[in-house]
């Protein structure tokens, strides 16, 4: 399932999680315009299936997407007509163009270390126009993580039922790393039953680590505690000319 239909299953779950993508995009656009009133181009990194991009397209004249999955990008292009996309790991971004705004919504925790965080932020800032704005959605830090946390989704959509379960633990001997195991089960009227389990480790970065990464990249940055983002947003401006 992860090789063939995972993007579609992921998309179904994310659509039904109750997130207001239009409201989030409008809020971010407002924060950007406070810092860069003329901003007109936006790149959404780790864009997934384009749920935020569709909303961003109503606020910026040119939007583009970057993701590590061809299947995700295919759905994003179907959702946003004319969308330009690149397939790339977040740690290896090397594009031939720059943007007024770059967003990274909840992908940074997948980085493996503080060094990778610094490198990724520097790489994204390199793709900003002078005075451009980088918006990063962080996640929980070491002190806020709850070992044993269980998350569940049950989605019914067009006759198909999707169940997503996850369980999170702290990596043995590491205060700053956690492991999440995710199980999907799908019941489809035509395709029958399918299921898959996967797991990965994630980083629990501190606010100080985020702040240091932005400073090393030559940005002025602030951490805004703002709803509906559970852990706020980091909004950074490329300060050099």
C-alpha positions as CSV (number, residue, x, y, z in Angstrom):
1,X,0.0,0.0,0.0
2,X,2.8,2.4,0.8
3,X,4.2,1.9,-2.7
4,X,1.0,2.4,-4.6
5,X,-1.9,4.1,-2.8
6,X,-0.4,5.7,0.3
7,X,-0.7,9.2,-1.1
8,X,-4.4,8.8,-1.7
9,X,-4.9,7.4,1.7
10,X,-2.9,10.1,3.3
11,X,-4.9,12.7,1.4
12,X,-8.2,11.3,2.6
13,X,-7.1,11.4,6.2
14,X,-5.7,14.9,6.0
15,X,-8.8,16.3,4.3
16,X,-11.0,15.0,7.2
17,X,-8.9,16.0,10.1
18,X,-10.7,19.2,10.6
19,X,-7.9,21.5,9.6
20,X,-9.1,24.8,8.0
21,X,-6.5,25.1,5.3
22,X,-8.1,28.3,3.9
23,X,-7.9,30.0,7.3
24,X,-4.4,28.9,7.9
25,X,-3.3,30.2,4.5
26,X,-5.0,33.5,5.1
27,X,-3.3,33.9,8.5
28,X,0.1,33.1,7.0
29,X,-0.4,35.4,4.1
30,X,-1.2,38.2,6.6
31,X,1.9,37.5,8.6
32,X,4.0,37.6,5.3
33,X,2.4,40.9,4.1
34,X,3.2,42.5,7.4
35,X,6.9,41.9,6.7
36,X,6.9,41.9,2.9
37,X,3.9,43.7,1.5
38,X,4.7,43.1,-2.2
39,X,5.4,39.3,-1.7
40,X,3.8,37.5,-4.7
41,X,5.6,34.2,-5.2
42,X,5.5,31.2,-2.7
43,X,7.1,27.8,-2.5
44,X,5.6,25.2,-0.2
45,X,8.2,22.7,0.8
46,X,7.2,19.2,1.8
47,X,3.9,20.2,0.2
48,X,2.3,16.8,0.2
49,X,-0.9,16.6,-1.8
50,X,-1.2,20.4,-2.1
51,X,-3.9,21.1,0.5
52,X,-2.2,24.3,1.7
53,X,-1.0,25.1,-1.8
54,X,-4.6,25.3,-3.1
55,X,-5.4,27.8,-0.4
56,X,-2.1,29.8,-0.8
57,X,-3.0,30.2,-4.5
58,X,-5.7,32.6,-3.6
59,X,-3.2,34.9,-1.9
60,X,-0.1,34.8,-4.1
61,X,0.2,35.2,-7.8
62,X,2.7,32.4,-8.2
63,X,2.8,29.2,-6.1
64,X,4.9,26.2,-6.4
65,X,5.4,22.9,-4.5
66,X,8.3,20.7,-3.5
67,X,8.0,17.2,-2.1
68,X,10.0,13.9,-2.0
69,X,7.1,11.8,-3.4
70,X,6.0,11.7,-7.0
71,X,2.6,10.4,-6.0
72,X,2.1,13.3,-3.6
73,X,3.1,15.8,-6.3
74,X,0.7,14.2,-8.8
75,X,-2.2,14.8,-6.5
76,X,-1.0,18.4,-5.7
77,X,-0.8,19.2,-9.5
78,X,-4.4,17.9,-9.9
79,X,-5.5,20.0,-7.0
80,X,-3.8,23.3,-8.2
81,X,-4.0,23.7,-12.0
82,X,-0.7,24.8,-13.6
83,X,1.3,24.2,-10.4
84,X,5.0,23.9,-10.9
85,X,6.6,21.2,-8.8
86,X,10.0,19.7,-7.9
87,X,10.7,16.3,-6.4
88,X,13.4,16.7,-3.8
89,X,14.4,15.8,-0.3
90,X,14.1,18.8,2.0
91,X,17.8,18.4,2.8
92,X,18.9,18.6,-0.9
93,X,16.9,21.5,-2.3
94,X,18.7,23.1,-5.3
95,X,16.3,25.0,-7.6
96,X,16.9,27.4,-10.4
97,X,14.6,30.1,-9.0
98,X,13.9,32.1,-5.9
99,X,10.7,33.1,-4.1
100,X,9.3,35.9,-1.9
101,X,7.9,33.3,0.5
102,X,8.9,29.8,1.5
103,X,6.7,27.7,3.8
104,X,7.5,24.4,5.5
105,X,4.5,23.0,7.4
106,X,5.3,20.3,9.9
107,X,8.2,18.7,8.0
108,X,11.2,19.9,10.1
109,X,10.7,17.2,12.9
110,X,11.6,14.6,10.3
111,X,15.2,15.9,10.2
112,X,17.7,13.8,12.1
113,X,19.8,16.4,14.0
114,X,20.4,20.0,14.8
115,X,23.1,20.1,12.1
116,X,20.5,19.1,9.6
117,X,18.1,21.7,10.9
118,X,20.7,24.4,10.4
119,X,21.6,23.1,6.9
120,X,18.0,22.9,5.8
121,X,17.1,26.4,7.0
122,X,20.2,27.8,5.3
123,X,19.2,26.0,2.1
124,X,15.7,27.4,2.2
125,X,16.9,30.9,2.9
126,X,19.2,30.7,-0.1
127,X,16.1,30.3,-2.2
128,X,14.5,33.4,-0.9
129,X,14.6,36.8,-2.6
130,X,16.3,39.5,-0.5
131,X,13.8,40.5,2.2
132,X,11.9,37.2,1.6
133,X,10.0,35.4,4.4
134,X,10.4,31.8,5.6
135,X,7.5,30.3,7.6
136,X,8.2,27.1,9.5
137,X,5.7,25.1,11.6
138,X,7.5,23.5,14.5
139,X,6.5,20.6,16.6
140,X,6.7,19.6,20.3
141,X,10.0,19.9,22.0
142,X,11.7,17.4,24.4
143,X,9.8,18.6,27.5
144,X,6.4,18.6,25.8
145,X,6.6,15.1,24.3
146,X,4.3,12.4,25.9
147,X,5.8,8.9,25.7
148,X,3.1,6.3,24.8
149,X,0.9,8.9,23.0
150,X,-1.7,7.2,20.8
151,X,-3.4,9.0,17.9
152,X,-6.4,7.7,15.9
153,X,-8.4,8.7,12.8
154,X,-11.5,7.0,11.4
155,X,-12.5,8.4,8.0
156,X,-15.4,7.4,5.8
157,X,-15.3,8.9,2.3
158,X,-17.1,7.8,-0.8
159,X,-17.7,4.3,0.4
160,X,-14.1,3.9,1.5
161,X,-13.2,3.6,5.2
162,X,-9.7,4.5,6.4
163,X,-8.4,3.8,9.9
164,X,-5.1,5.4,11.0
165,X,-3.5,4.5,14.3
166,X,-0.2,5.7,15.7
167,X,1.9,5.1,18.8
168,X,4.9,7.2,19.9
169,X,7.8,6.4,22.2
170,X,11.0,8.1,23.1
171,X,14.1,6.6,21.4
172,X,16.1,4.7,24.0
173,X,18.8,6.8,25.5
174,X,17.7,9.9,23.6
175,X,15.9,12.9,25.2
176,X,15.6,14.7,21.8
177,X,14.4,11.8,19.5
178,X,11.1,9.9,19.3
179,X,9.8,7.0,17.3
180,X,6.4,6.8,15.8
181,X,4.7,3.6,14.5
182,X,1.8,4.2,12.2
183,X,-0.7,1.6,11.0
184,X,-3.3,2.1,8.2
185,X,-6.2,-0.1,7.4
186,X,-8.4,0.5,4.3
187,X,-11.7,-1.0,3.3
188,X,-12.7,-0.2,-0.2
189,X,-15.9,-1.5,-2.0
190,X,-14.0,-2.4,-5.2
191,X,-10.4,-3.1,-4.0
192,X,-11.3,-4.9,-0.8
193,X,-9.1,-4.7,2.4
194,X,-5.5,-3.5,2.6
195,X,-3.3,-2.5,5.5
196,X,0.3,-1.5,6.2
197,X,2.5,-0.5,9.1
198,X,5.5,1.7,9.1
199,X,7.7,3.5,11.6
200,X,10.2,6.3,11.7
201,X,12.1,8.5,14.1
202,X,11.6,12.2,14.6
203,X,13.5,15.0,16.3
204,X,12.2,17.1,19.3
205,X,13.9,20.4,18.6
206,X,13.9,23.2,21.2
207,X,13.0,26.8,20.6
208,X,16.6,27.7,21.2
209,X,17.7,25.3,18.4
210,X,15.2,26.9,16.0
211,X,16.3,30.4,16.9
212,X,20.0,29.5,16.4
213,X,19.3,28.0,13.0
214,X,17.6,31.1,11.8
215,X,20.3,33.3,13.1
216,X,23.0,31.2,11.4
217,X,21.1,31.6,8.1
218,X,21.2,35.4,8.4
219,X,17.5,35.9,9.4
220,X,15.6,37.9,11.9
221,X,13.1,35.5,13.3
222,X,10.3,35.3,15.9
223,X,8.3,32.5,17.3
224,X,4.6,33.4,17.3
225,X,2.2,31.5,19.6
226,X,-0.8,31.8,17.3
227,X,-3.9,29.7,16.8
228,X,-4.8,27.3,15.2
229,X,-1.2,26.1,15.1
230,X,-0.7,24.0,18.3
231,X,3.0,24.9,18.5
232,X,2.9,28.3,16.8
233,X,4.9,29.4,13.8
234,X,8.4,30.6,13.3
235,X,8.4,33.6,10.9
236,X,11.9,34.6,9.6
237,X,12.9,37.4,7.3
238,X,16.1,37.2,5.1
239,X,17.9,40.2,6.3
240,X,20.7,40.6,3.7
241,X,20.5,42.4,0.4
